[in-house]
Amino acid sequence: MTDVKQAVRTAFDYIQQLYPSELPGLRLEEVQLSEDEHRWLITMGFLEATDPANIRQPASVIEALSQIQSYKPVQAQRVYKRIEIDAATGERGASANRHTPSSRSIYVGKIG
C-alpha cells in the first residue's frame, strides 16, 4: 500500500507538471483515505490571479523601480484541486477542481 507521504508527493509532482510556472501559495490542504481504502484523496491549493495580465516580471531593474510608484495589488483567488492516488499502486487517477466556500474569496496583494 502507498503511504500518505508518497501519495502527497505524487500529487505535488502532478500539480507542478500541470502548471509549469511557479504556483504562489502552493500547499497541501487536505488528505483523506477513501472509505473503501482504495484511493488517497488529496486536495492541493494555490493562488491564481483573476486577471493574469496583471502578473508580469519586469524586464530590468529600472523597469521594476518605475513600477513601484504605479503598484497595483493583484487580485487572486485560492484554487483547490483534488487528486486521487491509487492506494495500492501509487498511480494518479482522476483530478478535479474542488469548490469550497473559501475558494471564492479574493486575496488582494502581491503574488510571488
N, C-alpha and C positions, 0 to 999 in steps of 0.2 A: 504494500500500500504506500502511496506517495504521502510523505508527511507534509504538514502545513507550510513549513518553510520552503520546501521545494515547490509546492503549488503556488505560493505567493511569488517566488522568483520567476516562475513561468509566466504568470500574469503580468508582472512588471516588464519582462522582456517583450511580451506580446504588445503591450501598450506602446512601448518605445519603438517597436517596428512599425506600428500603425501611424505614429506621429514622429517622423524622423527629427523634427526640430525639438529643441528643449521645451518641456512642458512645465510651466511655472506652477508651483504648488502641488506637484505630483505626490500623492501619498496613498497609503493603504487606508481604506475607510472601514471595511468590514470583511470578515471571513466566516463562512458557515460550512459545515458538512451537511449535505442533503440528508433528509430523513432516512432514505434508503442506504445512506453511506457510500454511494457510488460516485458522487461528484462533490468537489470543492466549489463553493460559490463565493467568488472573490470580487469585491467592489473596490475599484480604484477611483480616485477623484483628482481633478486638476482644474486650473483656471483657464478659461477660454475667453478671449476678447470678443465683446459683442460687436465691435467694429474693427476688423483686422487691419484696416487701412491706418489705424492709429499706432500700430506697432511697426516700427522701422528702426533699424540700427543706424546711427549717424555714420556718414562716410569718413569723417575726420574729427579730430579733437575740436577744431574751430566750429564745425557744424554742431557738435554736441554742446559746446559752450553757448552758442547762439540760441539753441533750443531751450535753455534754462529759463530765459525770460518769457518764452511763449509756451511753457509747460502746461499741458492739459492732461488731467488724470485720465487714465484708460479705464473704461467700464468693462467689467468682466463678470462672468458668472461661473459658479462651480459646476463642473460637468462630472457625472458619475457613469462609469462603465462597469457592467457586471460581466465577469469572465468565468466560464465553467471549465474546470480542470478535472479530467477523469481521475478518480482517486486510486484506481488500480494501476493505470499505465503512466499517469502524469501528463498525458496529451491534452492539448487545449481542445475544448469543444465549442459550444455556442458562446457568443458575446452579444451584448445588447446595451442600449442606453438604459440607465436606471433613473427614473424620475422620483424625486423626493420633494417635499415642500421646500427644503432649503436649496434645492438645485435651481430654483427660480430667483434666488436672492442675487442682488447685484453688489459687487465689490468695486469700490472706487479707489483707485490708487495706481501705483506704478507696478507693472508686471515685469518680472525678470530680474 
